[in-house]
Structures are given as structure tokens and as C-alpha cells.
Amino acid sequence: MNQIPLTVAGAERLKSELKELKSVKRPAVIEAIATARDHGDLKENAEYHAAREEQGFIEGRIAELEGALSNSQIIDVTQLNAGDRVVFGCTVTLLDMATDEEVVYQIVGDIEADISENRIAISSPIARALIGKEEGDEVVVDAPGGTMEYAITSVQYL
């Protein structure tokens, strides 16, 4: 089985989420199931079924996080010496050639990706197009939304 690449910060976020699930959410849902069970007939008890469904989601996420963390390769981005090259974990500033807008992305592992925080997965079309390029290069990205052109304005290892 292949190792899952994670940044140090990403691994810490996942460990924190796992701790929250195990120490707070799991006991809360167990309590909710017990309370709903005390209300009687389980066949028509919506609270019970909702709590059991939530328990399934929580247990699934716990298993996913434990599996990812146990099979991960944690990469300290600050220790990389890649010059101005785009590599896993770096933070890259791009200039959209069509709109002249700048966007900043950090290239991270699939499980830690979060576009709302500008963390893109290493497997995404943009990241795949950027890997190996250097500051000053222009990149054409074939994305599901169409072809985009970017100029790499800076590469940082934060």
C-alpha cells in the first residue's frame, strides 16, 4: 500500500480532529443513543435512528483518519531545499493570465486538502501541472472547468 503524503501541519490537524472525534463526539453520540433508547419503541424513534446514523459517520471518519495517519509519510516543508521549484507542501502564488488576479495555494496531500483554505490536493489538475515548475514559469492547466493559464510569481516553503 502506498504511503499518504502529509504536511506536518496537516498531520497535526488530522490528529486534532481524531482526538475531538474520540473524546468529544463519540461519547456525545453514545449518550444521545442511550437517551433516545430510553424513550421507548426503537422502530419509530427518529432520534434513535438519527443518533445511530451519526455514530456511523463518526466511526467511519475515525477509521479513515487512523488509517491515513498510520500509513502516512509526514513531510516537513521547511526542511525542503528545492530552490524555486514547485514541490509537495510548498505555497505557490499564481497570477491568472486571463484576469490578472493573484491566487495562493499550498499543495498538500489528498486527505488534508481544503479549497476554502487554499490547500489543494497533490492529485488536483492545478497541482499536477505545477509540480516541477519554477518561479517565473507559465503553466497551462487543463481543468474540468476549461483551460487556464497561470504565471508562477513566487514559491515559498512555509
Secondary structure, DSSP 4 states (H G I P E B T S, - for coil): -PPEEEEHHHHHHHHHHHHHIIIIIHHHHHHHHHHHHTTS-STT-HHHHHHHHHHHHHHHHHHHHHHHHHTEEEE-GGG---TTB--TT-EEEEEETTT--EEEEEEE-GGG-BGGGTEEETTSHHHHHHTT-BTT-EEEEEETTEEEEEEEEEEE--
